[in-house]
Amino acid sequence: LHDMAHDLGYSLLPIADFSYISDEALLNQYSLFHEKIGRFAITVRETLDDNRVERHEIDKLHFNAIEAIGVLTTLLKRFEGLCEDEGGVYEDD
């Protein structure tokens, strides 16, 4: 499925059930997002350091971007899991 999506120019991101979440889990996901976006920023800087862009650098940028987007998507789903209107349960650790 991932190969088929890639061939069509799409990425697949797994979505878990986050109808129950704690402060710690939410904070960990938020921190992970910053780690991944930081890795993407470093890759951008490294790509531009030599004033040229090569295919392997584009591939690395793509990988790091998709990884950051996946973590962000999970973070958003975790927030949705807190939504009381949708039966979410929030536990203050």
RODO-2510 file (C-alpha; in nm, 4 decimals, decimal comma):
residues 93
     n   res          X          Y          Z
     1     l     0,0000     0,0000     0,0000
     2     h     0,2851     0,2366     0,0854
     3     d     0,4573     0,1588    -0,2470
     4     m     0,1364     0,2219    -0,4386
     5     a     0,0824     0,5528    -0,2580
     6     h     0,4429     0,6527    -0,3257
     7     d     0,4051     0,5730    -0,6966
     8     l     0,1019     0,8023    -0,7047
     9     g     0,2828     1,0803    -0,5177
    10     y     0,1136     1,0269    -0,1816
    11     s     0,2242     0,9226     0,1649
    12     l     0,0335     0,7105     0,4130
    13     l     0,0298     0,7946     0,7801
    14     p    -0,1043     0,5498     1,0381
    15     i    -0,3689     0,6946     1,2699
    16     a    -0,4183     0,5390     1,6117
    17     d    -0,7086     0,5746     1,8557
    18     f    -0,6334     0,8539     2,1007
    19     s    -0,9677     0,8717     2,2793
    20     y    -0,7736     0,8522     2,6067
    21     i    -0,4555     1,0539     2,6625
    22     s    -0,2469     1,1890     2,9476
    23     d    -0,0492     1,5121     2,9850
    24     e     0,2734     1,3127     2,9583
    25     a     0,1763     1,1456     2,6303
    26     l     0,0673     1,4772     2,4802
    27     l     0,3863     1,6528     2,5927
    28     n     0,6022     1,3683     2,4605
    29     q     0,4332     1,3898     2,1198
    30     y     0,4740     1,7685     2,1152
    31     s     0,8449     1,7344     2,2000
    32     l     0,8884     1,4688     1,9323
    33     f     0,7358     1,7040     1,6753
    34     h     0,9931     1,9698     1,7620
    35     e     1,2701     1,7125     1,7354
    36     k     1,1545     1,6093     1,3866
    37     i     1,1025     1,9650     1,2611
    38     g     1,4488     2,0491     1,3965
    39     r     1,5950     1,7551     1,2035
    40     f     1,4224     1,8877     0,8903
    41     a     1,5680     2,2369     0,9490
    42     i     1,9180     2,0912     0,9897
    43     t     1,8738     1,8980     0,6657
    44     v     1,7687     2,2180     0,4851
    45     r     2,0795     2,3951     0,6128
    46     e     2,3057     2,1038     0,5163
    47     t     2,1464     2,0902     0,1712
    48     l     2,2148     2,4565     0,1050
    49     d     2,5626     2,4716     0,2640
    50     d     2,7485     2,3950    -0,0596
    51     n     2,5260     2,6174    -0,2785
    52     r     2,3912     2,3234    -0,4791
    53     v     2,1157     2,0671    -0,4367
    54     e     2,1617     1,6996    -0,5202
    55     r     1,9044     1,4215    -0,5594
    56     h     2,0114     1,2401    -0,2403
    57     e     1,9582     1,5668    -0,0505
    58     i     1,6076     1,6040    -0,1912
    59     d     1,5354     1,2457    -0,0873
    60     k     1,6575     1,3202     0,2657
    61     l     1,4483     1,6396     0,2797
    62     h     1,1429     1,4475     0,1627
    63     f     1,1974     1,1741     0,4220
    64     n     1,2460     1,4250     0,7066
    65     a     0,9444     1,6304     0,5980
    66     i     0,7147     1,3274     0,5835
    67     e     0,8435     1,2110     0,9212
    68     a     0,7676     1,5536     1,0760
    69     i     0,4238     1,5640     0,9124
    70     g     0,3458     1,2178     1,0491
    71     v     0,4376     1,3231     1,4020
    72     l     0,2346     1,6439     1,3661
    73     t    -0,0656     1,4480     1,2397
    74     t    -0,0416     1,2190     1,5422
    75     l    -0,0178     1,5220     1,7720
    76     l    -0,3348     1,6669     1,6173
    77     k    -0,5134     1,3320     1,6578
    78     r    -0,4071     1,3271     2,0233
    79     f    -0,5681     1,6701     2,0696
    80     e    -0,8816     1,5433     1,8973
    81     g    -0,8801     1,2572     2,1477
    82     l    -0,9201     1,5179     2,4217
    83     c    -1,2306     1,6666     2,2626
    84     e    -1,5062     1,6199     2,5183
    85     d    -1,7707     1,6661     2,2477
    86     e    -1,6447     1,3435     2,0896
    87     g    -1,6129     1,1354     2,4054
    88     g    -1,2475     1,2115     2,4729
    89     v    -1,1065     1,1519     2,8188
    90     y    -0,8423     1,3878     2,9541
    91     e    -0,6377     1,2774     3,2515
    92     d    -0,4238     1,5295     3,4345
    93     d    -0,1111     1,3401     3,5461
***
